[in-house]
Amino acid sequence: MPTSRETQAQRYLTTIRQNLERLETLVKEPALAAPEARAQDRRTELLEQIYVEGVVDQQKLFRMLDQRRTPHTWIGAQCRAQFLDTWSAAGGNAFYRVTEKAVEDLSLGRMLIVGDFSALSDPTLATDWDSPEDAAYDNL
């Protein structure tokens, strides 16, 4: 008759074998699920816009923040997070650019600003609106 210690060891070995089989199954399966796209937050959208422009002066950045009703303290928070780099020109103007850390961490340069994305269909919708095919639906 096995002792309780031997029984416990057998249960542990069985559990380990089952977990290894599950792990092997996961490793052998191709990665079917694409990475989940996260919603673009305000910070990412602003940093994306700065990244696309390359360099933004302080006045333009203030206008961008004001349009989104974001406090100007946002700039300091992004600088502390090392997502935004700042420097002053000889004339006293401050300039800002996105850091490499922000590009890597937030995948900047790989997404469109939501407003730009929605505007892509405008020319097509404008021409399609008055098409003969569309006129058939006007009488329904």
C-alpha positions as CSV (number, residue, x, y, z in Angstrom):
1,M,0.0,0.0,0.0
2,P,1.5,3.3,-1.0
3,T,2.1,5.9,1.6
4,S,0.5,9.3,1.6
5,R,3.7,10.8,0.5
6,E,4.0,8.5,-2.5
7,T,0.3,9.3,-3.4
8,Q,0.9,13.0,-3.2
9,A,4.0,12.7,-5.4
10,Q,2.0,10.7,-8.0
11,R,-0.6,13.4,-8.1
12,Y,2.0,16.1,-8.6
13,L,3.6,14.1,-11.4
14,T,0.2,13.6,-13.1
15,T,-0.5,17.3,-12.8
16,I,2.9,18.2,-14.3
17,R,2.4,15.8,-17.2
18,Q,-1.1,17.3,-17.9
19,N,0.3,20.8,-17.8
20,L,3.2,19.9,-20.1
21,E,0.7,18.4,-22.6
22,R,-1.3,21.6,-22.6
23,L,1.8,23.7,-23.0
24,E,2.9,21.5,-26.0
25,T,-0.5,22.0,-27.6
26,L,-0.3,25.7,-27.2
27,V,3.2,25.9,-28.6
28,K,2.3,23.8,-31.6
29,E,-0.8,25.8,-32.4
30,P,-0.3,28.7,-34.8
31,A,-1.0,32.1,-33.4
32,L,-4.5,32.6,-34.9
33,A,-5.6,35.6,-32.9
34,A,-4.2,38.9,-34.1
35,P,-3.1,41.3,-31.4
36,E,-6.0,43.2,-30.0
37,A,-6.2,46.7,-31.3
38,R,-6.6,49.1,-28.4
39,A,-8.6,52.2,-28.7
40,Q,-6.6,55.3,-29.4
41,D,-6.5,57.5,-26.3
42,R,-6.0,61.2,-26.2
43,R,-2.3,60.9,-25.3
44,T,-1.6,58.5,-28.1
45,E,-3.5,60.6,-30.6
46,L,-1.6,63.8,-29.7
47,L,1.8,62.1,-29.7
48,E,0.9,60.5,-33.0
49,Q,0.1,63.9,-34.5
50,I,3.4,65.3,-33.1
51,Y,5.3,62.3,-34.5
52,V,3.8,62.8,-38.0
53,E,4.7,66.5,-38.0
54,G,8.2,65.8,-36.7
55,V,8.7,68.8,-34.5
56,V,6.1,71.1,-33.0
57,D,6.7,74.6,-31.5
58,Q,5.2,75.5,-28.1
59,Q,2.4,77.7,-29.5
60,K,1.2,75.0,-31.9
61,L,1.3,72.4,-29.1
62,F,-0.7,74.7,-26.9
63,R,-3.3,75.1,-29.6
64,M,-3.5,71.3,-30.1
65,L,-4.0,70.9,-26.4
66,D,-6.6,73.6,-26.2
67,Q,-8.6,72.0,-29.0
68,R,-8.8,68.8,-27.0
69,R,-9.5,70.7,-23.7
70,T,-6.3,69.1,-22.3
71,P,-4.4,71.1,-19.6
72,H,-0.9,72.3,-20.6
73,T,0.5,70.3,-17.7
74,W,0.1,67.3,-20.1
75,I,3.4,68.4,-21.6
76,G,5.3,68.0,-18.4
77,A,3.7,64.6,-17.7
78,Q,4.8,63.4,-21.2
79,C,8.3,64.7,-20.6
80,R,8.6,63.0,-17.3
81,A,7.3,59.7,-18.9
82,Q,10.1,60.2,-21.5
83,F,7.5,60.3,-24.3
84,L,8.2,63.9,-25.3
85,D,11.5,65.7,-25.7
86,T,11.9,69.4,-25.5
87,W,14.5,72.0,-26.3
88,S,14.8,75.7,-26.6
89,A,16.0,77.6,-29.7
90,A,18.3,80.6,-29.6
91,G,15.3,83.0,-29.9
92,G,13.6,81.5,-26.8
93,N,11.1,79.4,-28.7
94,A,10.4,75.9,-27.2
95,F,10.2,72.9,-29.6
96,Y,8.9,69.4,-28.9
97,R,9.3,66.0,-30.6
98,V,8.3,62.5,-29.7
99,T,11.0,60.2,-28.3
100,E,12.0,56.8,-29.6
101,K,10.5,55.3,-26.4
102,A,7.1,56.7,-27.2
103,V,7.3,55.4,-30.8
104,E,8.1,51.9,-29.6
105,D,5.8,51.7,-26.6
106,L,2.8,53.3,-28.3
107,S,3.4,52.0,-31.8
108,L,3.4,55.5,-33.2
109,G,3.5,55.8,-37.0
110,R,1.5,52.6,-37.5
111,M,-2.0,54.1,-37.0
112,L,-4.2,56.8,-38.5
113,I,-5.8,59.5,-36.5
114,V,-9.5,58.7,-36.2
115,G,-10.5,62.0,-37.9
116,D,-8.2,61.2,-40.9
117,F,-9.5,57.7,-41.1
118,S,-13.1,58.7,-41.3
119,A,-12.3,61.4,-44.0
120,L,-10.9,58.8,-46.4
121,S,-14.4,57.8,-47.6
122,D,-15.6,61.3,-48.2
123,P,-14.7,61.5,-51.9
124,T,-16.3,58.2,-52.6
125,L,-19.5,59.1,-50.7
126,A,-19.7,62.4,-52.5
127,T,-19.6,60.9,-56.0
128,D,-21.8,57.9,-55.0
129,W,-24.5,60.1,-53.5
130,D,-25.8,61.3,-56.9
131,S,-25.2,58.1,-58.9
132,P,-28.0,56.4,-60.8
133,E,-27.6,53.3,-58.5
134,D,-28.3,55.5,-55.5
135,A,-31.3,57.1,-57.2
136,A,-33.1,53.7,-57.1
137,Y,-33.1,53.9,-53.3
138,D,-34.5,57.4,-53.2
139,N,-38.0,56.2,-54.2
140,L,-38.3,53.4,-51.6
